[in-house]
């Protein structure tokens, strides 16, 4: 993962944390690991960086939808947000759903 993608990953994690003020960082990481297991079939120890970034974007979109009172039906299904490791469209798919 390039340093630019690392910064992106940390920024998205930071945003998720700021959108969840009652959650501890460990809780957020644990929950993201569970989401990764559900969406990709791998936990934090095995998930690829780009897949975890996609999980983070999707979770951020779900939090924002909940805050804004919009339906999660605007989000792509979890399987659509995750693709083969190395795909640059994973995070972009989740980002597009946030902008919609």
N, C-alpha and C positions, 0 to 999 in steps of 0.2 A: 504494500500500500504506500503510495507516495505521501510525502509530508502534507501536500495540499488535501488529499483525501483523509489523512489522519486529523487534520484541523477541522475538516468538515464533520467527521464522525464525532469529535469532541464537542463541536458547536451544537450538533443536533442533540446529543446527550444532555448538554447544558440547558438547551431549550426545553427538553422534556422535563428536566428537573425543575426548572422555573415554572412550568405549567402545572406541576404537581407539588405545591409547596408543603404539603403534609407528609410527603413520602421521603424516606431516607434514601441515600444513594444506593446502599446495598439492596434495598427493596426494589428500586428501579432496575438495577442490574439483574437481579434475580428474575424479575418479571420479564425483562427483555430476553433472558435466557429461555424462559418458558415459551414466550412467543416464537422465538427462533426454533424451538423444538416442534411447536405446532405448525408453523408456516414452512419450515425448511426440512424438518425432520432431524435436526442436529442441535445440540445444546451449545452453551458458550464455549466449551473446550474444543468443539469440532467445527463450528460454523465458520465459513469463509468471511473475510472482512467485508466484502461488498454485500453479502447476504445479510450480515448483521446491520449494516448501514441501511439497507432496505427495510429491515424490521423496525429500525429506529424511526425512519421517515413515516412508515405506516402507522406506528404507534402515536407519533406526534400528530398526524392527520386525524386519528381517532380522538385524541384528547381535544384538539381544536374543534372538531365537529361537535363533540359533547358540550364544550364551553359555549359555542355559538348556537347550540340548539338545533343543528342541522342533522339530517339523517345520514347514517353510515352507508346508506344505499348508494351514495355518490362515490364512495370509495370502490376501487376495483376489488374483486375477491382476493383473498390472501394469496391464492395460488397464482394470480396474475401479477402480483407485485414481486414475485420471486422468480428468478430464472437461473440459468446455469452460472456458476461462479465465473467471474470475469466480465460479465455483461455490464455495460455502462448504462443500460436502460432501467435497471432495477430502481435506483433512487429516483430517477426521472419519472418513472411511472407513479411512484408515491407522491412526488412533488406535484405532478400534473393534477392529481386528485385534490390536493389542497387548494390549488388555484381555481378549480372548477366551481 
